[in-house]
Amino acid sequence: MTTTAVKDGEFRIKPSTFRNTISKDPDAIFTPEKLVYCNGVSCRSSWLFKLLFFVVLALCRDRYHLYIARSCPFSHRAAIVRALKRLEDIIGLSVVDSVMSEKGWKFSTPEETPGCIPDTVNNAQYLNELYFKVNPDYDGRYTVPVLWDKKLQAIVNNESSEIIRIFNDAFDDFVPETRGKTFYPKHLASEIDKINDWIYNKINTGVYKCGFAETQDDYMNHIGLLFEALDDVEAILSKNKFLVGNTFTEADIRLWTTIVRFDPVYHTLFKTNLKTIKHDYPNILRWTRQIYKIPKVADTVNMTHIKNGYFKNMKKINPHGIVPVYDGPDLSL
Ligand SMILES: N[C@@H](CCC(=O)N[C@@H](CS)C(=O)NCC(=O)O)C(=O)O
């Protein structure tokens, strides 16, 4: 993970570049598809053509593919919704190495780095190859997550908040098991949007604002705002099971991926050490454990990737790349 700061004194994440959606709309470029369509092969096609066609078909069975880093809290949102909507057979997955190279995120084999899944779709060695494939003049950041379209050889979207909305309903026709299960219910939408904005500014990016502060005043200011917001979350969760309407929504998922990293990473690396989740926020801890126990969620957490992804990559604030031993509170309790 590199520093994503815009250099004007305050940390900010630059807006993502690819912002398409997947929709059933007849005019949509990206439509929900499970299989690549079979036009072009008929009984009269030669056996060699048919054989080649079906080999290609087998190789690109599903249309969309997700690229993530296990360390990245934004990728983590997409991994959770993919798992909870049971999209594993619809959306393929590649997991980059937690330790970045000079060229950014790189792919490794699971033998080289346990937990990695190489890129068998584009056979890329580095994530930046995908961005250049789509636009040879691309000069933005090469970020994860990336939702890739194998059919059009295009990046559908590289903004996690939008990818999770796509996963929430676009593929419902293919997975009866989770059809209609929503993390963005219409009647709670405006409340979810409001809390998402607040949490994004104060907590999701608040931790980075502390970590990358370059003056004491700046750090003090952001620490105050961060812990004020965490205190407010603690108050909400002391009355409610979840953040919005006592319903498990995307607002919980978006905050949860930051909270899981709070004690083992941000508290130390970003100096957000006024309080810990484990000792000072009993209701946030209860909520974190509750979500961890939702089937399939625990599988999305790889604490080795998370710690390496921060402590080994952020050389500017941790020059020797030493990774602390603590993994955070036991979430399985
Ligand atoms: N707005 C993006 C932010 C994604 C993002 O910042 N990803 C980081 C890892 S957590 C990244 O890939 N950084 C690589 C870089 O900046 O070169 C989202 O939410 O999807």
PDBQT file of the ligand as one rigid body, heavy atoms in Angstrom, charges set to zero:
ROOT
HETATM    1  N1  LIG A 401     -11.277   4.524  -3.566  1.00  0.00    +0.000 N 
HETATM    2  C1  LIG A 401     -10.664   3.298  -3.667  1.00  0.00    +0.000 C 
HETATM    3  C2  LIG A 401      -9.384   3.288  -2.840  1.00  0.00    +0.000 C 
HETATM    4  C3  LIG A 401      -8.633   2.015  -3.042  1.00  0.00    +0.000 C 
HETATM    5  C4  LIG A 401      -7.212   2.132  -2.489  1.00  0.00    +0.000 C 
HETATM    6  O1  LIG A 401      -6.760   3.190  -2.020  1.00  0.00    +0.000 OA
HETATM    7  N2  LIG A 401      -6.469   1.011  -2.549  1.00  0.00    +0.000 N 
HETATM    8  C5  LIG A 401      -5.108   1.007  -2.073  1.00  0.00    +0.000 C 
HETATM    9  C6  LIG A 401      -4.872  -0.149  -1.121  1.00  0.00    +0.000 C 
HETATM   10  S1  LIG A 401      -5.833  -0.007   0.348  1.00  0.00    +0.000 SA
HETATM   11  C7  LIG A 401      -4.157   0.773  -3.244  1.00  0.00    +0.000 C 
HETATM   12  O2  LIG A 401      -4.380  -0.097  -4.067  1.00  0.00    +0.000 OA
HETATM   13  N3  LIG A 401      -3.078   1.558  -3.296  1.00  0.00    +0.000 N 
HETATM   14  C8  LIG A 401      -2.076   1.389  -4.292  1.00  0.00    +0.000 C 
HETATM   15  C9  LIG A 401      -1.454   2.684  -4.716  1.00  0.00    +0.000 C 
HETATM   16  O3  LIG A 401      -1.906   3.727  -4.260  1.00  0.00    +0.000 OA
HETATM   17  O4  LIG A 401      -0.531   2.625  -5.526  1.00  0.00    +0.000 OA
HETATM   18  C10 LIG A 401     -11.650   2.242  -3.225  1.00  0.00    +0.000 C 
HETATM   19  O5  LIG A 401     -12.305   2.399  -2.187  1.00  0.00    +0.000 OA
HETATM   20  O6  LIG A 401     -11.789   1.267  -3.950  1.00  0.00    +0.000 OA
ENDROOT
TORSDOF 0
